[in-house]
């Protein structure tokens, strides 16, 4: 039995889940970042939203609407039912927005991310946000 408090275990699990989601969907995050750059978005921030997470679901529905998110989740769950190896998969939404918009909006929802939005990413870096496990985390990576 572990001596770690339950909240430390939960934090470690949440961190690992967000990290795994970013890692397994990294190519799609890069694609969203590149598309935003091509559309003229300055300093894009790429978001990965777990649509099956309570917080992520609320955000996804605000961005996409109730019906498209409900349908995407139903389709993903049906596909998982057909694929025993996909039991830990989830329905995700990936979008990119300008850093200047995110600088105000993200800390209003996730105050603990305010430091990540104090200044734009350094040259050659991109900022990623993963919303999953009833919270959010930021990641930086080399820009493509």
C-alpha positions in Angstrom: 0.0 0.0 0.0 1.3 3.5 -0.9 2.0 6.1 1.7 1.2 8.9 -0.8 -2.0 10.8 -0.2 -4.8 10.1 -2.6 -4.6 13.5 -4.2 -0.9 13.0 -5.0 -1.8 9.7 -6.7 -4.6 11.5 -8.6 -2.3 14.3 -9.6 0.3 11.8 -10.9 -2.4 9.9 -12.8 -3.8 13.2 -14.3 -0.3 14.3 -15.4 0.5 11.0 -17.0 -2.8 10.9 -18.8 -2.4 14.4 -20.3 1.2 13.6 -21.2 0.1 10.4 -23.0 -2.6 12.2 -24.9 -0.2 14.9 -26.1 2.4 12.3 -27.0 0.0 10.0 -28.9 -1.6 12.9 -30.7 1.4 15.0 -31.3 1.3 14.9 -35.1 -2.3 16.2 -35.0 -1.3 19.0 -32.7 1.5 20.0 -35.0 -0.9 19.9 -37.9 -3.3 22.2 -36.1 -0.4 24.5 -35.3 0.8 24.6 -38.9 -2.8 25.2 -40.2 -3.1 28.1 -37.8 0.2 29.6 -39.0 -0.9 29.3 -42.6 -4.2 31.0 -41.7 -2.2 34.0 -40.3 -2.7 33.2 -36.6 0.2 34.8 -34.6 1.9 32.5 -32.1 -0.7 29.7 -32.3 -1.5 27.6 -29.2 -2.6 24.1 -30.0 -5.3 22.6 -27.7 -6.1 18.9 -27.2 -9.4 18.5 -25.5 -10.7 15.2 -24.1 -14.3 15.4 -25.0 -15.2 12.6 -22.6 -13.8 14.5 -19.6 -16.4 16.7 -17.8 -14.4 19.9 -18.3 -13.2 19.0 -21.7 -16.8 18.1 -22.8 -18.1 21.5 -21.7 -15.3 23.2 -23.7 -15.8 21.0 -26.7 -19.5 21.7 -26.8 -18.9 25.4 -26.5 -16.6 25.3 -29.5 -18.4 22.8 -31.7 -22.0 22.5 -30.4 -23.8 19.8 -28.5 -24.8 17.5 -31.4 -21.4 17.2 -33.1 -19.7 16.4 -29.8 -22.3 13.9 -28.8 -22.1 12.2 -32.2 -18.3 12.1 -32.1 -18.3 10.5 -28.6 -20.9 7.9 -29.6 -18.9 7.0 -32.8 -15.7 6.7 -30.8 -17.3 4.6 -28.1 -18.8 2.3 -30.8 -15.4 1.9 -32.4 -13.8 1.1 -29.0 -16.5 -1.5 -28.4 -15.3 -3.2 -31.6 -11.6 -3.0 -30.7 -10.7 -4.5 -27.4 -7.2 -2.9 -27.6 -8.7 0.6 -27.6 -10.3 0.4 -24.1 -8.3 3.4 -22.8 -8.8 5.6 -25.9 -10.9 8.7 -25.7 -12.6 11.2 -28.0 -10.4 14.2 -28.6 -10.8 17.6 -30.3 -7.8 19.5 -31.5 -7.8 23.2 -32.3 -5.4 26.1 -32.4 -5.9 29.7 -31.3 -3.8 32.8 -31.1 -1.6 33.3 -28.0 -3.1 36.8 -27.5 -6.6 35.4 -27.2 -5.5 32.5 -25.0 -3.5 34.8 -22.7 -6.8 36.2 -21.4 -9.2 33.3 -21.8 -7.2 30.3 -20.5 -6.2 31.7 -17.1 -9.8 32.8 -16.6 -10.8 29.1 -16.8 -7.6 27.6 -15.4 -5.9 30.1 -13.1 -3.0 27.7 -12.4 -1.9 28.1 -16.1 -1.5 31.9 -15.9 2.3 31.6 -15.7 2.3 29.7 -19.0 0.6 32.7 -20.6 2.7 35.4 -19.1 4.7 35.8 -22.3 4.6 34.2 -25.8 6.6 31.1 -26.4 10.3 31.6 -27.1 11.3 31.7 -30.8 11.2 28.2 -32.2 8.9 26.9 -29.5 5.2 26.1 -29.6 2.8 26.0 -26.7 0.3 23.1 -26.3 -2.6 22.8 -23.8 -4.1 19.4 -22.8 -7.5 19.5 -21.2 -8.2 16.1 -19.6 -8.5 14.4 -16.2 -10.7 17.3 -15.0 -8.0 19.9 -15.4 -5.4 21.2 -17.8 -1.7 21.4 -18.4 0.7 23.2 -20.8 3.5 21.7 -22.7 6.2 23.3 -24.9 7.8 21.7 -27.8 10.1 22.7 -30.7 8.0 24.4 -33.3 7.8 22.6 -36.6 
